[in-house]
Amino acid sequence: MTEKQPEPSSHPPCTRLLVTRPAEDAEPLVRRLEALGFEAAVEPMLSMVWLDGPEPDLSDVQALLFTSANGVRAYTKRTSRRDRPVHAVGDATARAARAAGFADVDSASGDVYALAERVRAMRNPSAGTLLHVAGSKVAGDLAGLLEAAGFTLRRSVMYDAVPALTLSEDTATFLRTSALDGVLFFSPRTAASFVRLLAESELVDCCRTVDAFCLSPAVAEAARAYGEKGAMPWRSVRVAARPEQDSLLDLLPVAG
């Protein structure tokens, strides 16, 4: 079901946005937001921990599956091999794979459902195993979607995403003084972590003047959830038409 988008609000255009992506992904996004005329602050809700391990065995692998740019980064820390085709969940992940040296890269331009559909259309179950390079926690049932179509998928956990423990004083001050206009959320985990830290810092009510910009309905659900008390009091919750960064940025008003 497609979530109905709220009507454009009458409040002034937002000028300061908070980026909640991990540090590895935040910097290029901040540069892009600044080029669009926004002020951007960074409050990573997840920190990446690269896990030690052996070089992956690709002897029976027909293709690599990456569901985030962090998967690409983790893989490149384990091995120099770039001789397998890559299926990426979205365009940003595909760009990371190409930048890492992969030549054969296909982007599903969507979510795990779109990724599974692309793999089913382009790969043959009899050609070998699919290697999904992932973190310790994954969103969606990629394995189930592909195994139902006869594929063998092996998941290799190469990194862990550790939630933030506190909000920075800068972010807390922005919220207390109504100096923050919008927050960008790219995953349910980052949204849930931010809401949790707001509650712990007694800053939930400060969100009444803040818009939540969410990559998908699942992200929006996490951004709205507030324990047993109901919904977070965001000024608005906006959901991207497609689970891609460009679509999320399309939600932003003209910087003012």
ChimeraX commands (.cxc) that place a marker at each C-alpha (Angstrom):
marker #1 position 0.00,0.00,0.00 radius 0.5
marker #1 position 1.31,3.44,-0.92 radius 0.5
marker #1 position 1.26,5.85,1.98 radius 0.5
marker #1 position -0.70,9.03,1.25 radius 0.5
marker #1 position 1.52,12.06,1.19 radius 0.5
marker #1 position 0.51,15.02,3.35 radius 0.5
marker #1 position -0.45,18.25,1.66 radius 0.5
marker #1 position 2.33,20.84,1.46 radius 0.5
marker #1 position 2.46,22.77,4.71 radius 0.5
marker #1 position 2.10,26.52,5.02 radius 0.5
marker #1 position 5.05,26.95,7.43 radius 0.5
marker #1 position 8.22,28.70,6.21 radius 0.5
marker #1 position 10.71,26.60,4.21 radius 0.5
marker #1 position 13.15,24.68,6.38 radius 0.5
marker #1 position 16.73,25.91,6.44 radius 0.5
marker #1 position 18.56,23.70,8.96 radius 0.5
marker #1 position 18.38,19.95,8.49 radius 0.5
marker #1 position 19.78,17.16,10.65 radius 0.5
marker #1 position 21.46,14.21,8.95 radius 0.5
marker #1 position 21.25,11.01,11.00 radius 0.5
marker #1 position 23.24,8.76,8.65 radius 0.5
marker #1 position 26.48,7.06,9.77 radius 0.5
marker #1 position 29.55,9.25,9.38 radius 0.5
marker #1 position 30.67,7.33,6.27 radius 0.5
marker #1 position 27.49,8.34,4.44 radius 0.5
marker #1 position 26.81,11.72,6.03 radius 0.5
marker #1 position 29.60,13.81,4.49 radius 0.5
marker #1 position 28.56,13.58,0.82 radius 0.5
marker #1 position 24.93,14.16,1.80 radius 0.5
marker #1 position 25.86,17.26,3.78 radius 0.5
marker #1 position 27.74,18.63,0.78 radius 0.5
marker #1 position 24.71,18.06,-1.40 radius 0.5
marker #1 position 22.33,19.71,1.06 radius 0.5
marker #1 position 24.61,22.72,1.39 radius 0.5
marker #1 position 24.75,23.01,-2.40 radius 0.5
marker #1 position 20.94,23.16,-2.33 radius 0.5
marker #1 position 21.09,26.06,0.11 radius 0.5
marker #1 position 20.42,24.28,3.41 radius 0.5
marker #1 position 22.39,24.35,6.61 radius 0.5
marker #1 position 23.16,20.76,7.59 radius 0.5
marker #1 position 24.18,19.28,10.93 radius 0.5
marker #1 position 25.23,15.68,11.50 radius 0.5
marker #1 position 24.05,13.41,14.32 radius 0.5
marker #1 position 24.98,9.81,13.40 radius 0.5
marker #1 position 22.55,7.36,14.96 radius 0.5
marker #1 position 24.69,4.36,14.02 radius 0.5
marker #1 position 28.45,3.81,14.07 radius 0.5
marker #1 position 30.03,1.15,11.86 radius 0.5
marker #1 position 32.26,-1.54,13.33 radius 0.5
marker #1 position 34.10,-3.58,10.68 radius 0.5
marker #1 position 34.32,-7.20,11.75 radius 0.5
marker #1 position 37.48,-9.23,11.32 radius 0.5
marker #1 position 37.25,-12.45,9.35 radius 0.5
marker #1 position 38.69,-14.52,6.53 radius 0.5
marker #1 position 38.61,-13.59,2.89 radius 0.5
marker #1 position 35.22,-14.70,1.51 radius 0.5
marker #1 position 35.16,-17.93,-0.48 radius 0.5
marker #1 position 33.76,-17.08,-3.91 radius 0.5
marker #1 position 34.37,-20.45,-5.55 radius 0.5
marker #1 position 30.65,-21.26,-5.84 radius 0.5
marker #1 position 29.36,-17.66,-5.93 radius 0.5
marker #1 position 27.67,-16.38,-9.09 radius 0.5
marker #1 position 26.95,-12.86,-7.80 radius 0.5
marker #1 position 27.35,-10.56,-4.80 radius 0.5
marker #1 position 24.36,-8.82,-3.20 radius 0.5
marker #1 position 24.83,-5.53,-1.35 radius 0.5
marker #1 position 21.98,-3.94,0.57 radius 0.5
marker #1 position 23.98,-0.90,1.69 radius 0.5
marker #1 position 27.13,1.01,0.87 radius 0.5
marker #1 position 28.48,-0.20,4.21 radius 0.5
marker #1 position 28.33,-3.74,2.89 radius 0.5
marker #1 position 30.53,-2.67,-0.01 radius 0.5
marker #1 position 32.97,-0.99,2.39 radius 0.5
marker #1 position 33.09,-4.07,4.61 radius 0.5
marker #1 position 33.69,-6.39,1.65 radius 0.5
marker #1 position 36.57,-4.28,0.33 radius 0.5
marker #1 position 38.27,-4.50,3.73 radius 0.5
marker #1 position 38.22,-8.31,3.50 radius 0.5
marker #1 position 39.33,-8.92,-0.08 radius 0.5
marker #1 position 40.67,-7.30,-3.24 radius 0.5
marker #1 position 38.54,-9.50,-5.51 radius 0.5
marker #1 position 36.17,-7.63,-7.80 radius 0.5
marker #1 position 35.51,-10.43,-10.30 radius 0.5
marker #1 position 31.87,-11.18,-9.48 radius 0.5
marker #1 position 28.77,-9.36,-10.74 radius 0.5
marker #1 position 27.12,-7.12,-8.16 radius 0.5
marker #1 position 23.45,-6.54,-7.45 radius 0.5
marker #1 position 22.92,-3.40,-5.36 radius 0.5
marker #1 position 19.71,-2.47,-3.57 radius 0.5
marker #1 position 19.86,1.14,-4.73 radius 0.5
marker #1 position 21.76,3.68,-6.74 radius 0.5
marker #1 position 23.92,4.95,-3.86 radius 0.5
marker #1 position 25.04,1.40,-3.09 radius 0.5
marker #1 position 25.70,0.81,-6.78 radius 0.5
marker #1 position 27.84,3.94,-6.94 radius 0.5
marker #1 position 29.84,2.72,-3.94 radius 0.5
marker #1 position 30.40,-0.63,-5.66 radius 0.5
marker #1 position 31.61,1.01,-8.87 radius 0.5
marker #1 position 33.88,3.33,-6.90 radius 0.5
marker #1 position 35.33,0.26,-5.18 radius 0.5
marker #1 position 36.34,-1.22,-8.53 radius 0.5
marker #1 position 33.45,-3.48,-9.53 radius 0.5
marker #1 position 32.76,-3.34,-13.26 radius 0.5
marker #1 position 29.51,-5.34,-13.50 radius 0.5
marker #1 position 27.03,-3.56,-11.22 radius 0.5
marker #1 position 23.24,-3.58,-11.41 radius 0.5
marker #1 position 21.06,-1.32,-9.27 radius 0.5
marker #1 position 17.55,-2.33,-8.21 radius 0.5
marker #1 position 16.80,1.34,-7.45 radius 0.5
marker #1 position 14.58,0.35,-4.57 radius 0.5
marker #1 position 14.32,-1.94,-1.55 radius 0.5
marker #1 position 14.95,-5.64,-0.87 radius 0.5
marker #1 position 11.80,-6.55,-2.79 radius 0.5
marker #1 position 13.06,-4.72,-5.86 radius 0.5
marker #1 position 16.48,-6.31,-5.38 radius 0.5
marker #1 position 15.00,-9.80,-5.20 radius 0.5
marker #1 position 12.96,-9.11,-8.33 radius 0.5
marker #1 position 16.06,-7.99,-10.26 radius 0.5
marker #1 position 18.04,-11.03,-9.16 radius 0.5
marker #1 position 15.23,-13.39,-10.13 radius 0.5
marker #1 position 15.06,-11.76,-13.57 radius 0.5
marker #1 position 18.81,-11.74,-14.23 radius 0.5
marker #1 position 20.20,-14.84,-12.49 radius 0.5
marker #1 position 19.65,-18.58,-12.72 radius 0.5
marker #1 position 19.44,-20.59,-9.49 radius 0.5
marker #1 position 21.53,-23.37,-11.05 radius 0.5
marker #1 position 24.45,-21.01,-11.79 radius 0.5
marker #1 position 25.66,-20.86,-8.20 radius 0.5
marker #1 position 25.26,-19.32,-4.78 radius 0.5
marker #1 position 24.37,-15.69,-4.10 radius 0.5
marker #1 position 26.55,-14.04,-1.45 radius 0.5
marker #1 position 24.79,-11.34,0.56 radius 0.5
marker #1 position 27.33,-9.14,2.34 radius 0.5
marker #1 position 25.45,-7.71,5.31 radius 0.5
marker #1 position 25.53,-6.25,8.77 radius 0.5
marker #1 position 24.57,-8.06,11.96 radius 0.5
marker #1 position 21.00,-6.76,11.62 radius 0.5
marker #1 position 19.14,-6.73,8.32 radius 0.5
marker #1 position 15.85,-5.23,7.19 radius 0.5
marker #1 position 13.53,-7.37,5.11 radius 0.5
marker #1 position 13.70,-11.06,4.25 radius 0.5
marker #1 position 15.94,-11.11,1.20 radius 0.5
marker #1 position 16.91,-14.73,1.81 radius 0.5
marker #1 position 13.29,-15.84,1.98 radius 0.5
marker #1 position 12.35,-13.96,-1.17 radius 0.5
marker #1 position 15.14,-15.57,-3.18 radius 0.5
marker #1 position 15.05,-19.03,-1.65 radius 0.5
marker #1 position 11.36,-19.21,-2.57 radius 0.5
marker #1 position 12.49,-18.81,-6.18 radius 0.5
marker #1 position 14.99,-21.66,-5.88 radius 0.5
marker #1 position 18.15,-19.66,-5.20 radius 0.5
marker #1 position 20.77,-20.52,-2.60 radius 0.5
marker #1 position 21.74,-17.43,-0.63 radius 0.5
marker #1 position 24.61,-17.26,1.82 radius 0.5
marker #1 position 24.69,-14.31,4.19 radius 0.5
marker #1 position 28.11,-13.11,5.32 radius 0.5
marker #1 position 28.07,-10.71,8.28 radius 0.5
marker #1 position 31.01,-8.34,7.85 radius 0.5
marker #1 position 30.05,-5.33,9.97 radius 0.5
marker #1 position 27.96,-4.23,12.92 radius 0.5
marker #1 position 26.00,-1.00,13.24 radius 0.5
marker #1 position 26.11,0.21,16.84 radius 0.5
marker #1 position 23.35,2.63,17.98 radius 0.5
marker #1 position 24.30,6.01,19.44 radius 0.5
marker #1 position 24.05,6.34,23.22 radius 0.5
marker #1 position 23.40,10.07,23.54 radius 0.5
marker #1 position 22.46,13.14,21.54 radius 0.5
marker #1 position 25.13,15.79,21.07 radius 0.5
marker #1 position 24.73,19.05,22.94 radius 0.5
marker #1 position 24.53,20.91,19.61 radius 0.5
marker #1 position 21.52,18.87,18.50 radius 0.5
marker #1 position 19.86,19.22,21.89 radius 0.5
marker #1 position 20.33,22.99,21.73 radius 0.5
marker #1 position 18.92,23.16,18.19 radius 0.5
marker #1 position 15.82,21.33,19.40 radius 0.5
marker #1 position 15.34,23.37,22.58 radius 0.5
marker #1 position 15.64,26.66,20.69 radius 0.5
marker #1 position 13.50,25.64,17.68 radius 0.5
marker #1 position 16.57,26.05,15.47 radius 0.5
marker #1 position 16.10,22.71,13.71 radius 0.5
marker #1 position 13.59,22.47,10.89 radius 0.5
marker #1 position 13.85,18.90,9.62 radius 0.5
marker #1 position 15.45,15.52,10.26 radius 0.5
marker #1 position 16.36,13.04,7.52 radius 0.5
marker #1 position 15.87,9.35,8.31 radius 0.5
marker #1 position 17.15,6.58,6.02 radius 0.5
marker #1 position 16.40,3.43,8.04 radius 0.5
marker #1 position 14.00,2.23,10.74 radius 0.5
marker #1 position 16.95,1.70,13.11 radius 0.5
marker #1 position 18.18,5.27,12.82 radius 0.5
marker #1 position 14.67,6.65,13.28 radius 0.5
marker #1 position 14.02,4.43,16.30 radius 0.5
marker #1 position 17.38,5.37,17.84 radius 0.5
marker #1 position 16.67,9.07,17.42 radius 0.5
marker #1 position 13.21,8.79,18.99 radius 0.5
marker #1 position 14.68,6.81,21.90 radius 0.5
marker #1 position 17.35,9.44,22.55 radius 0.5
marker #1 position 14.76,12.23,22.32 radius 0.5
marker #1 position 12.71,10.50,25.00 radius 0.5
marker #1 position 15.74,9.92,27.23 radius 0.5
marker #1 position 16.69,13.60,26.88 radius 0.5
marker #1 position 13.10,14.79,27.48 radius 0.5
marker #1 position 13.07,16.53,24.11 radius 0.5
marker #1 position 10.06,14.84,22.51 radius 0.5
marker #1 position 7.87,17.94,22.66 radius 0.5
marker #1 position 10.56,19.94,20.85 radius 0.5
marker #1 position 9.69,18.01,17.68 radius 0.5
marker #1 position 6.44,19.92,17.24 radius 0.5
marker #1 position 8.32,22.40,15.05 radius 0.5
marker #1 position 10.37,19.77,13.18 radius 0.5
marker #1 position 9.53,17.80,10.02 radius 0.5
marker #1 position 10.59,14.16,9.69 radius 0.5
marker #1 position 11.68,13.21,6.16 radius 0.5
marker #1 position 11.64,9.42,5.78 radius 0.5
marker #1 position 13.00,7.11,3.08 radius 0.5
marker #1 position 10.12,4.62,3.24 radius 0.5
marker #1 position 6.86,3.84,5.05 radius 0.5
marker #1 position 8.77,1.49,7.40 radius 0.5
marker #1 position 11.12,4.33,8.32 radius 0.5
marker #1 position 8.15,6.64,8.87 radius 0.5
marker #1 position 6.52,4.09,11.16 radius 0.5
marker #1 position 9.66,3.98,13.30 radius 0.5
marker #1 position 9.87,7.78,13.36 radius 0.5
marker #1 position 6.27,8.06,14.59 radius 0.5
marker #1 position 6.40,5.35,17.25 radius 0.5
marker #1 position 6.74,6.58,20.82 radius 0.5
marker #1 position 6.42,3.71,23.26 radius 0.5
marker #1 position 2.97,3.27,24.78 radius 0.5
marker #1 position 2.19,6.97,24.52 radius 0.5
marker #1 position 1.37,6.88,20.84 radius 0.5
marker #1 position 2.76,8.93,18.01 radius 0.5
marker #1 position 5.67,11.36,18.04 radius 0.5
marker #1 position 4.48,14.97,17.75 radius 0.5
marker #1 position 6.39,15.84,14.57 radius 0.5
marker #1 position 5.14,18.89,12.66 radius 0.5
marker #1 position 4.81,16.52,9.71 radius 0.5
marker #1 position 6.09,13.13,8.57 radius 0.5
marker #1 position 6.95,13.00,4.87 radius 0.5
marker #1 position 7.68,9.77,2.99 radius 0.5
marker #1 position 9.73,9.47,-0.19 radius 0.5
marker #1 position 7.87,8.20,-3.25 radius 0.5
marker #1 position 10.70,5.71,-3.82 radius 0.5
marker #1 position 13.25,4.41,-1.29 radius 0.5
marker #1 position 16.08,6.39,-2.88 radius 0.5
marker #1 position 18.01,9.40,-1.63 radius 0.5
marker #1 position 17.04,11.54,-4.63 radius 0.5
marker #1 position 13.37,10.85,-3.95 radius 0.5
marker #1 position 13.81,11.77,-0.30 radius 0.5
marker #1 position 15.48,15.05,-1.24 radius 0.5
marker #1 position 12.58,15.79,-3.57 radius 0.5
marker #1 position 10.44,16.19,-0.44 radius 0.5
marker #1 position 12.47,19.13,0.80 radius 0.5
marker #1 position 11.07,22.62,0.30 radius 0.5
marker #1 position 13.13,25.31,-1.35 radius 0.5
marker #1 position 15.80,26.46,1.09 radius 0.5
marker #1 position 15.04,29.84,2.56 radius 0.5
marker link #1:1,2 radius 0.2
marker link #1:2,3 radius 0.2
marker link #1:3,4 radius 0.2
marker link #1:4,5 radius 0.2
marker link #1:5,6 radius 0.2
marker link #1:6,7 radius 0.2
marker link #1:7,8 radius 0.2
marker link #1:8,9 radius 0.2
marker link #1:9,10 radius 0.2
marker link #1:10,11 radius 0.2
marker link #1:11,12 radius 0.2
marker link #1:12,13 radius 0.2
marker link #1:13,14 radius 0.2
marker link #1:14,15 radius 0.2
marker link #1:15,16 radius 0.2
marker link #1:16,17 radius 0.2
marker link #1:17,18 radius 0.2
marker link #1:18,19 radius 0.2
marker link #1:19,20 radius 0.2
marker link #1:20,21 radius 0.2
marker link #1:21,22 radius 0.2
marker link #1:22,23 radius 0.2
marker link #1:23,24 radius 0.2
marker link #1:24,25 radius 0.2
marker link #1:25,26 radius 0.2
marker link #1:26,27 radius 0.2
marker link #1:27,28 radius 0.2
marker link #1:28,29 radius 0.2
marker link #1:29,30 radius 0.2
marker link #1:30,31 radius 0.2
marker link #1:31,32 radius 0.2
marker link #1:32,33 radius 0.2
marker link #1:33,34 radius 0.2
marker link #1:34,35 radius 0.2
marker link #1:35,36 radius 0.2
marker link #1:36,37 radius 0.2
marker link #1:37,38 radius 0.2
marker link #1:38,39 radius 0.2
marker link #1:39,40 radius 0.2
marker link #1:40,41 radius 0.2
marker link #1:41,42 radius 0.2
marker link #1:42,43 radius 0.2
marker link #1:43,44 radius 0.2
marker link #1:44,45 radius 0.2
marker link #1:45,46 radius 0.2
marker link #1:46,47 radius 0.2
marker link #1:47,48 radius 0.2
marker link #1:48,49 radius 0.2
marker link #1:49,50 radius 0.2
marker link #1:50,51 radius 0.2
marker link #1:51,52 radius 0.2
marker link #1:52,53 radius 0.2
marker link #1:53,54 radius 0.2
marker link #1:54,55 radius 0.2
marker link #1:55,56 radius 0.2
marker link #1:56,57 radius 0.2
marker link #1:57,58 radius 0.2
marker link #1:58,59 radius 0.2
marker link #1:59,60 radius 0.2
marker link #1:60,61 radius 0.2
marker link #1:61,62 radius 0.2
marker link #1:62,63 radius 0.2
marker link #1:63,64 radius 0.2
marker link #1:64,65 radius 0.2
marker link #1:65,66 radius 0.2
marker link #1:66,67 radius 0.2
marker link #1:67,68 radius 0.2
marker link #1:68,69 radius 0.2
marker link #1:69,70 radius 0.2
marker link #1:70,71 radius 0.2
marker link #1:71,72 radius 0.2
marker link #1:72,73 radius 0.2
marker link #1:73,74 radius 0.2
marker link #1:74,75 radius 0.2
marker link #1:75,76 radius 0.2
marker link #1:76,77 radius 0.2
marker link #1:77,78 radius 0.2
marker link #1:78,79 radius 0.2
marker link #1:79,80 radius 0.2
marker link #1:80,81 radius 0.2
marker link #1:81,82 radius 0.2
marker link #1:82,83 radius 0.2
marker link #1:83,84 radius 0.2
marker link #1:84,85 radius 0.2
marker link #1:85,86 radius 0.2
marker link #1:86,87 radius 0.2
marker link #1:87,88 radius 0.2
marker link #1:88,89 radius 0.2
marker link #1:89,90 radius 0.2
marker link #1:90,91 radius 0.2
marker link #1:91,92 radius 0.2
marker link #1:92,93 radius 0.2
marker link #1:93,94 radius 0.2
marker link #1:94,95 radius 0.2
marker link #1:95,96 radius 0.2
marker link #1:96,97 radius 0.2
marker link #1:97,98 radius 0.2
marker link #1:98,99 radius 0.2
marker link #1:99,100 radius 0.2
marker link #1:100,101 radius 0.2
marker link #1:101,102 radius 0.2
marker link #1:102,103 radius 0.2
marker link #1:103,104 radius 0.2
marker link #1:104,105 radius 0.2
marker link #1:105,106 radius 0.2
marker link #1:106,107 radius 0.2
marker link #1:107,108 radius 0.2
marker link #1:108,109 radius 0.2
marker link #1:109,110 radius 0.2
marker link #1:110,111 radius 0.2
marker link #1:111,112 radius 0.2
marker link #1:112,113 radius 0.2
marker link #1:113,114 radius 0.2
marker link #1:114,115 radius 0.2
marker link #1:115,116 radius 0.2
marker link #1:116,117 radius 0.2
marker link #1:117,118 radius 0.2
marker link #1:118,119 radius 0.2
marker link #1:119,120 radius 0.2
marker link #1:120,121 radius 0.2
marker link #1:121,122 radius 0.2
marker link #1:122,123 radius 0.2
marker link #1:123,124 radius 0.2
marker link #1:124,125 radius 0.2
marker link #1:125,126 radius 0.2
marker link #1:126,127 radius 0.2
marker link #1:127,128 radius 0.2
marker link #1:128,129 radius 0.2
marker link #1:129,130 radius 0.2
marker link #1:130,131 radius 0.2
marker link #1:131,132 radius 0.2
marker link #1:132,133 radius 0.2
marker link #1:133,134 radius 0.2
marker link #1:134,135 radius 0.2
marker link #1:135,136 radius 0.2
marker link #1:136,137 radius 0.2
marker link #1:137,138 radius 0.2
marker link #1:138,139 radius 0.2
marker link #1:139,140 radius 0.2
marker link #1:140,141 radius 0.2
marker link #1:141,142 radius 0.2
marker link #1:142,143 radius 0.2
marker link #1:143,144 radius 0.2
marker link #1:144,145 radius 0.2
marker link #1:145,146 radius 0.2
marker link #1:146,147 radius 0.2
marker link #1:147,148 radius 0.2
marker link #1:148,149 radius 0.2
marker link #1:149,150 radius 0.2
marker link #1:150,151 radius 0.2
marker link #1:151,152 radius 0.2
marker link #1:152,153 radius 0.2
marker link #1:153,154 radius 0.2
marker link #1:154,155 radius 0.2
marker link #1:155,156 radius 0.2
marker link #1:156,157 radius 0.2
marker link #1:157,158 radius 0.2
marker link #1:158,159 radius 0.2
marker link #1:159,160 radius 0.2
marker link #1:160,161 radius 0.2
marker link #1:161,162 radius 0.2
marker link #1:162,163 radius 0.2
marker link #1:163,164 radius 0.2
marker link #1:164,165 radius 0.2
marker link #1:165,166 radius 0.2
marker link #1:166,167 radius 0.2
marker link #1:167,168 radius 0.2
marker link #1:168,169 radius 0.2
marker link #1:169,170 radius 0.2
marker link #1:170,171 radius 0.2
marker link #1:171,172 radius 0.2
marker link #1:172,173 radius 0.2
marker link #1:173,174 radius 0.2
marker link #1:174,175 radius 0.2
marker link #1:175,176 radius 0.2
marker link #1:176,177 radius 0.2
marker link #1:177,178 radius 0.2
marker link #1:178,179 radius 0.2
marker link #1:179,180 radius 0.2
marker link #1:180,181 radius 0.2
marker link #1:181,182 radius 0.2
marker link #1:182,183 radius 0.2
marker link #1:183,184 radius 0.2
marker link #1:184,185 radius 0.2
marker link #1:185,186 radius 0.2
marker link #1:186,187 radius 0.2
marker link #1:187,188 radius 0.2
marker link #1:188,189 radius 0.2
marker link #1:189,190 radius 0.2
marker link #1:190,191 radius 0.2
marker link #1:191,192 radius 0.2
marker link #1:192,193 radius 0.2
marker link #1:193,194 radius 0.2
marker link #1:194,195 radius 0.2
marker link #1:195,196 radius 0.2
marker link #1:196,197 radius 0.2
marker link #1:197,198 radius 0.2
marker link #1:198,199 radius 0.2
marker link #1:199,200 radius 0.2
marker link #1:200,201 radius 0.2
marker link #1:201,202 radius 0.2
marker link #1:202,203 radius 0.2
marker link #1:203,204 radius 0.2
marker link #1:204,205 radius 0.2
marker link #1:205,206 radius 0.2
marker link #1:206,207 radius 0.2
marker link #1:207,208 radius 0.2
marker link #1:208,209 radius 0.2
marker link #1:209,210 radius 0.2
marker link #1:210,211 radius 0.2
marker link #1:211,212 radius 0.2
marker link #1:212,213 radius 0.2
marker link #1:213,214 radius 0.2
marker link #1:214,215 radius 0.2
marker link #1:215,216 radius 0.2
marker link #1:216,217 radius 0.2
marker link #1:217,218 radius 0.2
marker link #1:218,219 radius 0.2
marker link #1:219,220 radius 0.2
marker link #1:220,221 radius 0.2
marker link #1:221,222 radius 0.2
marker link #1:222,223 radius 0.2
marker link #1:223,224 radius 0.2
marker link #1:224,225 radius 0.2
marker link #1:225,226 radius 0.2
marker link #1:226,227 radius 0.2
marker link #1:227,228 radius 0.2
marker link #1:228,229 radius 0.2
marker link #1:229,230 radius 0.2
marker link #1:230,231 radius 0.2
marker link #1:231,232 radius 0.2
marker link #1:232,233 radius 0.2
marker link #1:233,234 radius 0.2
marker link #1:234,235 radius 0.2
marker link #1:235,236 radius 0.2
marker link #1:236,237 radius 0.2
marker link #1:237,238 radius 0.2
marker link #1:238,239 radius 0.2
marker link #1:239,240 radius 0.2
marker link #1:240,241 radius 0.2
marker link #1:241,242 radius 0.2
marker link #1:242,243 radius 0.2
marker link #1:243,244 radius 0.2
marker link #1:244,245 radius 0.2
marker link #1:245,246 radius 0.2
marker link #1:246,247 radius 0.2
marker link #1:247,248 radius 0.2
marker link #1:248,249 radius 0.2
marker link #1:249,250 radius 0.2
marker link #1:250,251 radius 0.2
marker link #1:251,252 radius 0.2
marker link #1:252,253 radius 0.2
marker link #1:253,254 radius 0.2
marker link #1:254,255 radius 0.2
marker link #1:255,256 radius 0.2
view
